Amino acid sequence: MEVKRRRLEVKPSETNSSENPSPLVDQLSSNDDNVVLKTLMQLKKKFNTSDEVTSFLSSNQQFIQTLLVVTKRYFSNLSIQVEAIKLRIIKESIAVLANCCYLSLSACVKIMQPGLQFGLLAVRILESGDRTDVSIKASILRLIANICRDSQLAKTIASISTLLDRIMMSIIIETSEISGQALRIVGLLAKNPTQAKVSFNEILIYLFIKMYNALECCYRLTKLTD
């Protein structure tokens, strides 16, 4: 019985071996936008459990880095030409990253490696104005929120002052899709205010500004109808 049990215990490590990288990772580097988008959609459906993400990351050490490279490449190209498929690729690549980070702490740790400059990418997306649509900005905020569920990584996020400013500014944006995710981040940071440098007073100030702007907008509308 002991011998049989040992044999059974060996099998999972064999199937999860890093000797079997997925061809999907290589396909992300394709110059064909349709191939990249199709691959991202396959990856999005692939991860449903923490074990699935952990196993995939173990077999594909460069996966998170590759996804970030894809996001950066397509985002940089938006300054040249804005195409629907390129926007979709950016959104889906961030969505895959967000799903991985929600299911696996390992993914969060990988994405926050200093050399990958995730914070800089997030700032650029959040301050991109009309170049990127609401769904992309909401997706990057969702990704940040998933990372902030870990207190140590939340501390790292909060230490990037330009990113923290953009997150706080997102609270007062009229679009609930964006402000909702920004509030989720701030709520996670506020759980450890001594680490994250975010106080409830700051949150209240931003919420007051948001309420004031909404009231001012209503006032102007009533003046127009008078």
mmCIF file of the C-alpha atoms, coordinates in Angstrom:
data_MODEL
# 
_entry.id   MODEL 
# 
loop_
_atom_site.group_PDB 
_atom_site.id 
_atom_site.type_symbol 
_atom_site.label_atom_id 
_atom_site.label_alt_id 
_atom_site.label_comp_id 
_atom_site.label_asym_id 
_atom_site.label_entity_id 
_atom_site.label_seq_id 
_atom_site.pdbx_PDB_ins_code 
_atom_site.Cartn_x 
_atom_site.Cartn_y 
_atom_site.Cartn_z 
_atom_site.occupancy 
_atom_site.B_iso_or_equiv 
_atom_site.pdbx_formal_charge 
_atom_site.auth_seq_id 
_atom_site.auth_comp_id 
_atom_site.auth_asym_id 
_atom_site.auth_atom_id 
_atom_site.pdbx_PDB_model_num 
ATOM 1   C CA . MET A 1 1   ? 0.000   0.000  0.000   1.00 0.00 ? 1   MET A CA 1 
ATOM 2   C CA . GLU A 1 2   ? 2.850   2.388  0.863   1.00 0.00 ? 2   GLU A CA 1 
ATOM 3   C CA . VAL A 1 3   ? 4.585   1.738  -2.473  1.00 0.00 ? 3   VAL A CA 1 
ATOM 4   C CA . LYS A 1 4   ? 1.348   2.297  -4.380  1.00 0.00 ? 4   LYS A CA 1 
ATOM 5   C CA . ARG A 1 5   ? 0.696   5.560  -2.514  1.00 0.00 ? 5   ARG A CA 1 
ATOM 6   C CA . ARG A 1 6   ? 4.167   6.846  -3.366  1.00 0.00 ? 6   ARG A CA 1 
ATOM 7   C CA . ARG A 1 7   ? 3.630   6.093  -7.027  1.00 0.00 ? 7   ARG A CA 1 
ATOM 8   C CA . LEU A 1 8   ? 0.362   8.007  -7.014  1.00 0.00 ? 8   LEU A CA 1 
ATOM 9   C CA . GLU A 1 9   ? 2.048   10.970 -5.357  1.00 0.00 ? 9   GLU A CA 1 
ATOM 10  C CA . VAL A 1 10  ? 4.640   11.197 -8.128  1.00 0.00 ? 10  VAL A CA 1 
ATOM 11  C CA . LYS A 1 11  ? 2.120   11.621 -10.935 1.00 0.00 ? 11  LYS A CA 1 
ATOM 12  C CA . PRO A 1 12  ? 0.967   15.219 -10.253 1.00 0.00 ? 12  PRO A CA 1 
ATOM 13  C CA . SER A 1 13  ? 4.541   16.530 -10.263 1.00 0.00 ? 13  SER A CA 1 
ATOM 14  C CA . GLU A 1 14  ? 5.177   14.722 -13.541 1.00 0.00 ? 14  GLU A CA 1 
ATOM 15  C CA . THR A 1 15  ? 2.168   16.289 -15.230 1.00 0.00 ? 15  THR A CA 1 
ATOM 16  C CA . ASN A 1 16  ? 3.030   19.732 -13.853 1.00 0.00 ? 16  ASN A CA 1 
ATOM 17  C CA . SER A 1 17  ? 6.656   19.547 -14.895 1.00 0.00 ? 17  SER A CA 1 
ATOM 18  C CA . SER A 1 18  ? 8.295   22.694 -16.204 1.00 0.00 ? 18  SER A CA 1 
ATOM 19  C CA . GLU A 1 19  ? 9.504   20.561 -19.148 1.00 0.00 ? 19  GLU A CA 1 
ATOM 20  C CA . ASN A 1 20  ? 6.100   21.013 -20.798 1.00 0.00 ? 20  ASN A CA 1 
ATOM 21  C CA . PRO A 1 21  ? 5.678   24.726 -21.613 1.00 0.00 ? 21  PRO A CA 1 
ATOM 22  C CA . SER A 1 22  ? 2.467   25.760 -23.339 1.00 0.00 ? 22  SER A CA 1 
ATOM 23  C CA . PRO A 1 23  ? 2.597   26.804 -27.022 1.00 0.00 ? 23  PRO A CA 1 
ATOM 24  C CA . LEU A 1 24  ? 0.058   29.505 -26.130 1.00 0.00 ? 24  LEU A CA 1 
ATOM 25  C CA . VAL A 1 25  ? 2.814   31.623 -24.577 1.00 0.00 ? 25  VAL A CA 1 
ATOM 26  C CA . ASP A 1 26  ? 4.785   31.658 -27.833 1.00 0.00 ? 26  ASP A CA 1 
ATOM 27  C CA . GLN A 1 27  ? 1.652   32.573 -29.780 1.00 0.00 ? 27  GLN A CA 1 
ATOM 28  C CA . LEU A 1 28  ? 1.364   35.784 -27.757 1.00 0.00 ? 28  LEU A CA 1 
ATOM 29  C CA . SER A 1 29  ? 4.470   37.047 -29.572 1.00 0.00 ? 29  SER A CA 1 
ATOM 30  C CA . SER A 1 30  ? 2.839   36.658 -32.991 1.00 0.00 ? 30  SER A CA 1 
ATOM 31  C CA . ASN A 1 31  ? 2.721   39.671 -35.328 1.00 0.00 ? 31  ASN A CA 1 
ATOM 32  C CA . ASP A 1 32  ? -0.823  38.681 -36.301 1.00 0.00 ? 32  ASP A CA 1 
ATOM 33  C CA . ASP A 1 33  ? -3.316  40.579 -34.126 1.00 0.00 ? 33  ASP A CA 1 
ATOM 34  C CA . ASN A 1 34  ? -5.983  37.936 -34.666 1.00 0.00 ? 34  ASN A CA 1 
ATOM 35  C CA . VAL A 1 35  ? -3.674  35.179 -33.416 1.00 0.00 ? 35  VAL A CA 1 
ATOM 36  C CA . VAL A 1 36  ? -2.788  37.197 -30.310 1.00 0.00 ? 36  VAL A CA 1 
ATOM 37  C CA . LEU A 1 37  ? -6.439  37.951 -29.528 1.00 0.00 ? 37  LEU A CA 1 
ATOM 38  C CA . LYS A 1 38  ? -7.513  34.337 -30.075 1.00 0.00 ? 38  LYS A CA 1 
ATOM 39  C CA . THR A 1 39  ? -4.708  33.158 -27.779 1.00 0.00 ? 39  THR A CA 1 
ATOM 40  C CA . LEU A 1 40  ? -5.731  35.597 -25.055 1.00 0.00 ? 40  LEU A CA 1 
ATOM 41  C CA . MET A 1 41  ? -9.328  34.386 -25.234 1.00 0.00 ? 41  MET A CA 1 
ATOM 42  C CA . GLN A 1 42  ? -8.119  30.789 -24.856 1.00 0.00 ? 42  GLN A CA 1 
ATOM 43  C CA . LEU A 1 43  ? -5.999  31.747 -21.859 1.00 0.00 ? 43  LEU A CA 1 
ATOM 44  C CA . LYS A 1 44  ? -8.896  33.644 -20.305 1.00 0.00 ? 44  LYS A CA 1 
ATOM 45  C CA . LYS A 1 45  ? -11.017 30.490 -20.344 1.00 0.00 ? 45  LYS A CA 1 
ATOM 46  C CA . LYS A 1 46  ? -8.153  28.287 -19.165 1.00 0.00 ? 46  LYS A CA 1 
ATOM 47  C CA . PHE A 1 47  ? -7.789  29.568 -15.608 1.00 0.00 ? 47  PHE A CA 1 
ATOM 48  C CA . ASN A 1 48  ? -10.604 28.715 -13.207 1.00 0.00 ? 48  ASN A CA 1 
ATOM 49  C CA . THR A 1 49  ? -8.758  27.585 -10.081 1.00 0.00 ? 49  THR A CA 1 
ATOM 50  C CA . SER A 1 50  ? -5.667  28.512 -8.115  1.00 0.00 ? 50  SER A CA 1 
ATOM 51  C CA . ASP A 1 51  ? -4.067  25.157 -8.916  1.00 0.00 ? 51  ASP A CA 1 
ATOM 52  C CA . GLU A 1 52  ? -4.494  25.721 -12.649 1.00 0.00 ? 52  GLU A CA 1 
ATOM 53  C CA . VAL A 1 53  ? -2.757  29.095 -12.494 1.00 0.00 ? 53  VAL A CA 1 
ATOM 54  C CA . THR A 1 54  ? 0.036   27.852 -10.221 1.00 0.00 ? 54  THR A CA 1 
ATOM 55  C CA . SER A 1 55  ? 0.682   24.848 -12.451 1.00 0.00 ? 55  SER A CA 1 
ATOM 56  C CA . PHE A 1 56  ? 0.739   26.975 -15.604 1.00 0.00 ? 56  PHE A CA 1 
ATOM 57  C CA . LEU A 1 57  ? 3.124   29.519 -14.056 1.00 0.00 ? 57  LEU A CA 1 
ATOM 58  C CA . SER A 1 58  ? 5.405   26.714 -12.937 1.00 0.00 ? 58  SER A CA 1 
ATOM 59  C CA . SER A 1 59  ? 5.576   25.362 -16.482 1.00 0.00 ? 59  SER A CA 1 
ATOM 60  C CA . ASN A 1 60  ? 5.811   28.796 -18.115 1.00 0.00 ? 60  ASN A CA 1 
ATOM 61  C CA . GLN A 1 61  ? 8.135   30.972 -16.061 1.00 0.00 ? 61  GLN A CA 1 
ATOM 62  C CA . GLN A 1 62  ? 8.027   33.898 -18.522 1.00 0.00 ? 62  GLN A CA 1 
ATOM 63  C CA . PHE A 1 63  ? 4.231   33.954 -18.898 1.00 0.00 ? 63  PHE A CA 1 
ATOM 64  C CA . ILE A 1 64  ? 3.516   37.029 -16.750 1.00 0.00 ? 64  ILE A CA 1 
ATOM 65  C CA . GLN A 1 65  ? 6.403   38.927 -18.315 1.00 0.00 ? 65  GLN A CA 1 
ATOM 66  C CA . THR A 1 66  ? 5.177   38.010 -21.809 1.00 0.00 ? 66  THR A CA 1 
ATOM 67  C CA . LEU A 1 67  ? 1.660   39.256 -21.028 1.00 0.00 ? 67  LEU A CA 1 
ATOM 68  C CA . LEU A 1 68  ? 3.062   42.557 -19.797 1.00 0.00 ? 68  LEU A CA 1 
ATOM 69  C CA . VAL A 1 69  ? 5.194   42.901 -22.930 1.00 0.00 ? 69  VAL A CA 1 
ATOM 70  C CA . VAL A 1 70  ? 2.090   42.340 -25.069 1.00 0.00 ? 70  VAL A CA 1 
ATOM 71  C CA . THR A 1 71  ? 0.151   44.967 -23.110 1.00 0.00 ? 71  THR A CA 1 
ATOM 72  C CA . LYS A 1 72  ? 2.987   47.505 -23.349 1.00 0.00 ? 72  LYS A CA 1 
ATOM 73  C CA . ARG A 1 73  ? 3.535   46.868 -27.058 1.00 0.00 ? 73  ARG A CA 1 
ATOM 74  C CA . TYR A 1 74  ? -0.092  47.371 -28.048 1.00 0.00 ? 74  TYR A CA 1 
ATOM 75  C CA . PHE A 1 75  ? -0.590  50.297 -25.691 1.00 0.00 ? 75  PHE A CA 1 
ATOM 76  C CA . SER A 1 76  ? 2.465   52.069 -27.140 1.00 0.00 ? 76  SER A CA 1 
ATOM 77  C CA . ASN A 1 77  ? 1.118   51.546 -30.656 1.00 0.00 ? 77  ASN A CA 1 
ATOM 78  C CA . LEU A 1 78  ? -2.104  53.394 -29.794 1.00 0.00 ? 78  LEU A CA 1 
ATOM 79  C CA . SER A 1 79  ? -0.256  56.674 -30.270 1.00 0.00 ? 79  SER A CA 1 
ATOM 80  C CA . ILE A 1 80  ? 0.272   55.692 -33.910 1.00 0.00 ? 80  ILE A CA 1 
ATOM 81  C CA . GLN A 1 81  ? -3.087  54.198 -34.797 1.00 0.00 ? 81  GLN A CA 1 
ATOM 82  C CA . VAL A 1 82  ? -6.146  53.333 -32.733 1.00 0.00 ? 82  VAL A CA 1 
ATOM 83  C CA . GLU A 1 83  ? -7.835  50.128 -33.879 1.00 0.00 ? 83  GLU A CA 1 
ATOM 84  C CA . ALA A 1 84  ? -10.643 48.205 -32.212 1.00 0.00 ? 84  ALA A CA 1 
ATOM 85  C CA . ILE A 1 85  ? -8.706  44.927 -32.246 1.00 0.00 ? 85  ILE A CA 1 
ATOM 86  C CA . LYS A 1 86  ? -5.678  46.533 -30.576 1.00 0.00 ? 86  LYS A CA 1 
ATOM 87  C CA . LEU A 1 87  ? -7.862  47.975 -27.826 1.00 0.00 ? 87  LEU A CA 1 
ATOM 88  C CA . ARG A 1 88  ? -9.440  44.542 -27.379 1.00 0.00 ? 88  ARG A CA 1 
ATOM 89  C CA . ILE A 1 89  ? -6.013  42.909 -27.070 1.00 0.00 ? 89  ILE A CA 1 
ATOM 90  C CA . ILE A 1 90  ? -4.978  45.378 -24.371 1.00 0.00 ? 90  ILE A CA 1 
ATOM 91  C CA . LYS A 1 91  ? -8.202  44.781 -22.455 1.00 0.00 ? 91  LYS A CA 1 
ATOM 92  C CA . GLU A 1 92  ? -7.992  40.979 -22.687 1.00 0.00 ? 92  GLU A CA 1 
ATOM 93  C CA . SER A 1 93  ? -4.299  40.821 -21.761 1.00 0.00 ? 93  SER A CA 1 
ATOM 94  C CA . ILE A 1 94  ? -5.016  42.863 -18.629 1.00 0.00 ? 94  ILE A CA 1 
ATOM 95  C CA . ALA A 1 95  ? -8.057  40.669 -17.904 1.00 0.00 ? 95  ALA A CA 1 
ATOM 96  C CA . VAL A 1 96  ? -5.904  37.515 -18.041 1.00 0.00 ? 96  VAL A CA 1 
ATOM 97  C CA . LEU A 1 97  ? -3.378  39.124 -15.691 1.00 0.00 ? 97  LEU A CA 1 
ATOM 98  C CA . ALA A 1 98  ? -6.185  40.159 -13.327 1.00 0.00 ? 98  ALA A CA 1 
ATOM 99  C CA . ASN A 1 99  ? -7.635  36.639 -13.296 1.00 0.00 ? 99  ASN A CA 1 
ATOM 100 C CA . CYS A 1 100 ? -4.216  35.133 -12.578 1.00 0.00 ? 100 CYS A CA 1 
ATOM 101 C CA . CYS A 1 101 ? -3.574  37.584 -9.742  1.00 0.00 ? 101 CYS A CA 1 
ATOM 102 C CA . TYR A 1 102 ? -7.007  36.917 -8.253  1.00 0.00 ? 102 TYR A CA 1 
ATOM 103 C CA . LEU A 1 103 ? -6.318  33.184 -8.155  1.00 0.00 ? 103 LEU A CA 1 
ATOM 104 C CA . SER A 1 104 ? -2.602  33.100 -7.387  1.00 0.00 ? 104 SER A CA 1 
ATOM 105 C CA . LEU A 1 105 ? -0.322  35.085 -5.096  1.00 0.00 ? 105 LEU A CA 1 
ATOM 106 C CA . SER A 1 106 ? 2.617   33.859 -7.190  1.00 0.00 ? 106 SER A CA 1 
ATOM 107 C CA . ALA A 1 107 ? 1.225   35.776 -10.165 1.00 0.00 ? 107 ALA A CA 1 
ATOM 108 C CA . CYS A 1 108 ? 0.974   38.932 -8.034  1.00 0.00 ? 108 CYS A CA 1 
ATOM 109 C CA . VAL A 1 109 ? 4.570   38.573 -6.872  1.00 0.00 ? 109 VAL A CA 1 
ATOM 110 C CA . LYS A 1 110 ? 5.803   38.053 -10.433 1.00 0.00 ? 110 LYS A CA 1 
ATOM 111 C CA . ILE A 1 111 ? 3.964   41.065 -11.842 1.00 0.00 ? 111 ILE A CA 1 
ATOM 112 C CA . MET A 1 112 ? 5.383   43.330 -9.122  1.00 0.00 ? 112 MET A CA 1 
ATOM 113 C CA . GLN A 1 113 ? 9.017   42.479 -9.858  1.00 0.00 ? 113 GLN A CA 1 
ATOM 114 C CA . PRO A 1 114 ? 10.826  45.851 -10.167 1.00 0.00 ? 114 PRO A CA 1 
ATOM 115 C CA . GLY A 1 115 ? 12.280  45.108 -13.589 1.00 0.00 ? 115 GLY A CA 1 
ATOM 116 C CA . LEU A 1 116 ? 8.834   44.698 -15.152 1.00 0.00 ? 116 LEU A CA 1 
ATOM 117 C CA . GLN A 1 117 ? 7.780   48.274 -14.234 1.00 0.00 ? 117 GLN A CA 1 
ATOM 118 C CA . PHE A 1 118 ? 4.113   47.405 -13.803 1.00 0.00 ? 118 PHE A CA 1 
ATOM 119 C CA . GLY A 1 119 ? 3.475   50.593 -11.824 1.00 0.00 ? 119 GLY A CA 1 
ATOM 120 C CA . LEU A 1 120 ? 4.671   52.766 -14.701 1.00 0.00 ? 120 LEU A CA 1 
ATOM 121 C CA . LEU A 1 121 ? 2.449   50.910 -17.174 1.00 0.00 ? 121 LEU A CA 1 
ATOM 122 C CA . ALA A 1 122 ? -0.588  51.304 -14.900 1.00 0.00 ? 122 ALA A CA 1 
ATOM 123 C CA . VAL A 1 123 ? 0.036   55.050 -14.544 1.00 0.00 ? 123 VAL A CA 1 
ATOM 124 C CA . ARG A 1 124 ? 0.371   55.492 -18.307 1.00 0.00 ? 124 ARG A CA 1 
ATOM 125 C CA . ILE A 1 125 ? -2.920  53.688 -18.913 1.00 0.00 ? 125 ILE A CA 1 
ATOM 126 C CA . LEU A 1 126 ? -4.807  55.624 -16.234 1.00 0.00 ? 126 LEU A CA 1 
ATOM 127 C CA . GLU A 1 127 ? -3.568  58.985 -17.514 1.00 0.00 ? 127 GLU A CA 1 
ATOM 128 C CA . SER A 1 128 ? -4.076  58.165 -21.212 1.00 0.00 ? 128 SER A CA 1 
ATOM 129 C CA . GLY A 1 129 ? -7.325  60.124 -21.514 1.00 0.00 ? 129 GLY A CA 1 
ATOM 130 C CA . ASP A 1 130 ? -9.509  59.293 -24.502 1.00 0.00 ? 130 ASP A CA 1 
ATOM 131 C CA . ARG A 1 131 ? -6.872  57.086 -26.128 1.00 0.00 ? 131 ARG A CA 1 
ATOM 132 C CA . THR A 1 132 ? -8.097  54.149 -24.061 1.00 0.00 ? 132 THR A CA 1 
ATOM 133 C CA . ASP A 1 133 ? -11.713 53.419 -23.224 1.00 0.00 ? 133 ASP A CA 1 
ATOM 134 C CA . VAL A 1 134 ? -13.329 53.054 -19.834 1.00 0.00 ? 134 VAL A CA 1 
ATOM 135 C CA . SER A 1 135 ? -13.224 49.250 -19.822 1.00 0.00 ? 135 SER A CA 1 
ATOM 136 C CA . ILE A 1 136 ? -9.417  49.181 -20.142 1.00 0.00 ? 136 ILE A CA 1 
ATOM 137 C CA . LYS A 1 137 ? -8.936  51.606 -17.263 1.00 0.00 ? 137 LYS A CA 1 
ATOM 138 C CA . ALA A 1 138 ? -11.414 49.654 -15.157 1.00 0.00 ? 138 ALA A CA 1 
ATOM 139 C CA . SER A 1 139 ? -9.523  46.438 -15.974 1.00 0.00 ? 139 SER A CA 1 
ATOM 140 C CA . ILE A 1 140 ? -6.161  47.846 -14.877 1.00 0.00 ? 140 ILE A CA 1 
ATOM 141 C CA . LEU A 1 141 ? -7.743  49.061 -11.632 1.00 0.00 ? 141 LEU A CA 1 
ATOM 142 C CA . ARG A 1 142 ? -9.257  45.616 -11.071 1.00 0.00 ? 142 ARG A CA 1 
ATOM 143 C CA . LEU A 1 143 ? -5.799  44.104 -11.571 1.00 0.00 ? 143 LEU A CA 1 
ATOM 144 C CA . ILE A 1 144 ? -4.299  46.524 -9.045  1.00 0.00 ? 144 ILE A CA 1 
ATOM 145 C CA . ALA A 1 145 ? -7.073  45.704 -6.557  1.00 0.00 ? 145 ALA A CA 1 
ATOM 146 C CA . ASN A 1 146 ? -6.384  41.985 -6.899  1.00 0.00 ? 146 ASN A CA 1 
ATOM 147 C CA . ILE A 1 147 ? -2.702  42.614 -6.186  1.00 0.00 ? 147 ILE A CA 1 
ATOM 148 C CA . CYS A 1 148 ? -3.563  44.753 -3.144  1.00 0.00 ? 148 CYS A CA 1 
ATOM 149 C CA . ARG A 1 149 ? -5.305  41.848 -1.439  1.00 0.00 ? 149 ARG A CA 1 
ATOM 150 C CA . ASP A 1 150 ? -1.817  40.932 -0.220  1.00 0.00 ? 150 ASP A CA 1 
ATOM 151 C CA . SER A 1 151 ? -0.750  43.426 2.464   1.00 0.00 ? 151 SER A CA 1 
ATOM 152 C CA . GLN A 1 152 ? 2.932   43.468 1.501   1.00 0.00 ? 152 GLN A CA 1 
ATOM 153 C CA . LEU A 1 153 ? 2.204   44.020 -2.177  1.00 0.00 ? 153 LEU A CA 1 
ATOM 154 C CA . ALA A 1 154 ? -0.353  46.683 -1.219  1.00 0.00 ? 154 ALA A CA 1 
ATOM 155 C CA . LYS A 1 155 ? 2.485   48.478 0.536   1.00 0.00 ? 155 LYS A CA 1 
ATOM 156 C CA . THR A 1 156 ? 4.518   48.356 -2.676  1.00 0.00 ? 156 THR A CA 1 
ATOM 157 C CA . ILE A 1 157 ? 1.605   49.726 -4.717  1.00 0.00 ? 157 ILE A CA 1 
ATOM 158 C CA . ALA A 1 158 ? 1.110   52.562 -2.236  1.00 0.00 ? 158 ALA A CA 1 
ATOM 159 C CA . SER A 1 159 ? 4.799   53.452 -2.390  1.00 0.00 ? 159 SER A CA 1 
ATOM 160 C CA . ILE A 1 160 ? 4.400   54.419 -6.062  1.00 0.00 ? 160 ILE A CA 1 
ATOM 161 C CA . SER A 1 161 ? 3.154   57.956 -5.449  1.00 0.00 ? 161 SER A CA 1 
ATOM 162 C CA . THR A 1 162 ? 2.163   58.705 -9.053  1.00 0.00 ? 162 THR A CA 1 
ATOM 163 C CA . LEU A 1 163 ? 0.082   55.533 -9.194  1.00 0.00 ? 163 LEU A CA 1 
ATOM 164 C CA . LEU A 1 164 ? -1.553  56.245 -5.842  1.00 0.00 ? 164 LEU A CA 1 
ATOM 165 C CA . ASP A 1 165 ? -2.499  59.722 -7.059  1.00 0.00 ? 165 ASP A CA 1 
ATOM 166 C CA . ARG A 1 166 ? -4.105  58.279 -10.184 1.00 0.00 ? 166 ARG A CA 1 
ATOM 167 C CA . ILE A 1 167 ? -6.048  55.751 -8.137  1.00 0.00 ? 167 ILE A CA 1 
ATOM 168 C CA . MET A 1 168 ? -7.370  58.459 -5.830  1.00 0.00 ? 168 MET A CA 1 
ATOM 169 C CA . MET A 1 169 ? -8.290  60.665 -8.792  1.00 0.00 ? 169 MET A CA 1 
ATOM 170 C CA . SER A 1 170 ? -10.207 57.757 -10.316 1.00 0.00 ? 170 SER A CA 1 
ATOM 171 C CA . ILE A 1 171 ? -12.612 57.821 -7.370  1.00 0.00 ? 171 ILE A CA 1 
ATOM 172 C CA . ILE A 1 172 ? -14.122 61.102 -8.540  1.00 0.00 ? 172 ILE A CA 1 
ATOM 173 C CA . ILE A 1 173 ? -14.579 60.001 -12.151 1.00 0.00 ? 173 ILE A CA 1 
ATOM 174 C CA . GLU A 1 174 ? -18.252 59.847 -13.052 1.00 0.00 ? 174 GLU A CA 1 
ATOM 175 C CA . THR A 1 175 ? -18.046 56.343 -14.529 1.00 0.00 ? 175 THR A CA 1 
ATOM 176 C CA . SER A 1 176 ? -19.006 53.859 -11.819 1.00 0.00 ? 176 SER A CA 1 
ATOM 177 C CA . GLU A 1 177 ? -17.023 51.107 -13.549 1.00 0.00 ? 177 GLU A CA 1 
ATOM 178 C CA . ILE A 1 178 ? -13.824 53.041 -12.834 1.00 0.00 ? 178 ILE A CA 1 
ATOM 179 C CA . SER A 1 179 ? -14.681 54.680 -9.511  1.00 0.00 ? 179 SER A CA 1 
ATOM 180 C CA . GLY A 1 180 ? -15.954 51.377 -8.113  1.00 0.00 ? 180 GLY A CA 1 
ATOM 181 C CA . GLN A 1 181 ? -12.640 49.609 -8.734  1.00 0.00 ? 181 GLN A CA 1 
ATOM 182 C CA . ALA A 1 182 ? -10.695 52.613 -7.414  1.00 0.00 ? 182 ALA A CA 1 
ATOM 183 C CA . LEU A 1 183 ? -12.738 52.549 -4.203  1.00 0.00 ? 183 LEU A CA 1 
ATOM 184 C CA . ARG A 1 184 ? -12.043 48.831 -3.880  1.00 0.00 ? 184 ARG A CA 1 
ATOM 185 C CA . ILE A 1 185 ? -8.292  49.535 -4.033  1.00 0.00 ? 185 ILE A CA 1 
ATOM 186 C CA . VAL A 1 186 ? -8.506  52.346 -1.493  1.00 0.00 ? 186 VAL A CA 1 
ATOM 187 C CA . GLY A 1 187 ? -10.545 50.131 0.812   1.00 0.00 ? 187 GLY A CA 1 
ATOM 188 C CA . LEU A 1 188 ? -7.846  47.449 0.673   1.00 0.00 ? 188 LEU A CA 1 
ATOM 189 C CA . LEU A 1 189 ? -5.099  50.000 1.298   1.00 0.00 ? 189 LEU A CA 1 
ATOM 190 C CA . ALA A 1 190 ? -7.017  51.575 4.179   1.00 0.00 ? 190 ALA A CA 1 
ATOM 191 C CA . LYS A 1 191 ? -7.034  48.250 6.032   1.00 0.00 ? 191 LYS A CA 1 
ATOM 192 C CA . ASN A 1 192 ? -3.360  48.872 6.761   1.00 0.00 ? 192 ASN A CA 1 
ATOM 193 C CA . PRO A 1 193 ? -3.093  52.687 6.828   1.00 0.00 ? 193 PRO A CA 1 
ATOM 194 C CA . THR A 1 194 ? 0.297   52.715 8.563   1.00 0.00 ? 194 THR A CA 1 
ATOM 195 C CA . GLN A 1 195 ? 1.721   50.638 5.729   1.00 0.00 ? 195 GLN A CA 1 
ATOM 196 C CA . ALA A 1 196 ? -0.248  51.966 2.791   1.00 0.00 ? 196 ALA A CA 1 
ATOM 197 C CA . LYS A 1 197 ? -0.182  55.670 3.706   1.00 0.00 ? 197 LYS A CA 1 
ATOM 198 C CA . VAL A 1 198 ? -3.894  56.018 2.935   1.00 0.00 ? 198 VAL A CA 1 
ATOM 199 C CA . SER A 1 199 ? -6.206  57.300 5.653   1.00 0.00 ? 199 SER A CA 1 
ATOM 200 C CA . PHE A 1 200 ? -9.967  57.356 5.857   1.00 0.00 ? 200 PHE A CA 1 
ATOM 201 C CA . ASN A 1 201 ? -9.746  61.159 5.975   1.00 0.00 ? 201 ASN A CA 1 
ATOM 202 C CA . GLU A 1 202 ? -8.234  61.154 2.479   1.00 0.00 ? 202 GLU A CA 1 
ATOM 203 C CA . ILE A 1 203 ? -10.992 58.865 1.260   1.00 0.00 ? 203 ILE A CA 1 
ATOM 204 C CA . LEU A 1 204 ? -13.656 61.147 2.729   1.00 0.00 ? 204 LEU A CA 1 
ATOM 205 C CA . ILE A 1 205 ? -12.087 64.193 1.073   1.00 0.00 ? 205 ILE A CA 1 
ATOM 206 C CA . TYR A 1 206 ? -12.176 62.558 -2.341  1.00 0.00 ? 206 TYR A CA 1 
ATOM 207 C CA . LEU A 1 207 ? -15.734 61.374 -1.810  1.00 0.00 ? 207 LEU A CA 1 
ATOM 208 C CA . PHE A 1 208 ? -16.732 64.893 -0.786  1.00 0.00 ? 208 PHE A CA 1 
ATOM 209 C CA . ILE A 1 209 ? -15.187 66.269 -3.981  1.00 0.00 ? 209 ILE A CA 1 
ATOM 210 C CA . LYS A 1 210 ? -17.072 63.688 -6.008  1.00 0.00 ? 210 LYS A CA 1 
ATOM 211 C CA . MET A 1 211 ? -20.362 64.605 -4.316  1.00 0.00 ? 211 MET A CA 1 
ATOM 212 C CA . TYR A 1 212 ? -19.672 68.325 -4.784  1.00 0.00 ? 212 TYR A CA 1 
ATOM 213 C CA . ASN A 1 213 ? -18.991 67.867 -8.503  1.00 0.00 ? 213 ASN A CA 1 
ATOM 214 C CA . ALA A 1 214 ? -22.209 65.893 -8.901  1.00 0.00 ? 214 ALA A CA 1 
ATOM 215 C CA . LEU A 1 215 ? -24.237 68.591 -7.128  1.00 0.00 ? 215 LEU A CA 1 
ATOM 216 C CA . GLU A 1 216 ? -22.597 71.322 -9.210  1.00 0.00 ? 216 GLU A CA 1 
ATOM 217 C CA . CYS A 1 217 ? -23.472 69.436 -12.385 1.00 0.00 ? 217 CYS A CA 1 
ATOM 218 C CA . CYS A 1 218 ? -27.113 69.118 -11.281 1.00 0.00 ? 218 CYS A CA 1 
ATOM 219 C CA . TYR A 1 219 ? -27.194 72.836 -10.466 1.00 0.00 ? 219 TYR A CA 1 
ATOM 220 C CA . ARG A 1 220 ? -25.941 73.759 -13.931 1.00 0.00 ? 220 ARG A CA 1 
ATOM 221 C CA . LEU A 1 221 ? -28.536 71.514 -15.554 1.00 0.00 ? 221 LEU A CA 1 
ATOM 222 C CA . THR A 1 222 ? -31.355 73.147 -13.600 1.00 0.00 ? 222 THR A CA 1 
ATOM 223 C CA . LYS A 1 223 ? -30.081 76.581 -14.682 1.00 0.00 ? 223 LYS A CA 1 
ATOM 224 C CA . LEU A 1 224 ? -30.177 75.501 -18.319 1.00 0.00 ? 224 LEU A CA 1 
ATOM 225 C CA . THR A 1 225 ? -33.783 74.358 -18.011 1.00 0.00 ? 225 THR A CA 1 
ATOM 226 C CA . ASP A 1 226 ? -34.950 77.559 -16.263 1.00 0.00 ? 226 ASP A CA 1 
# 
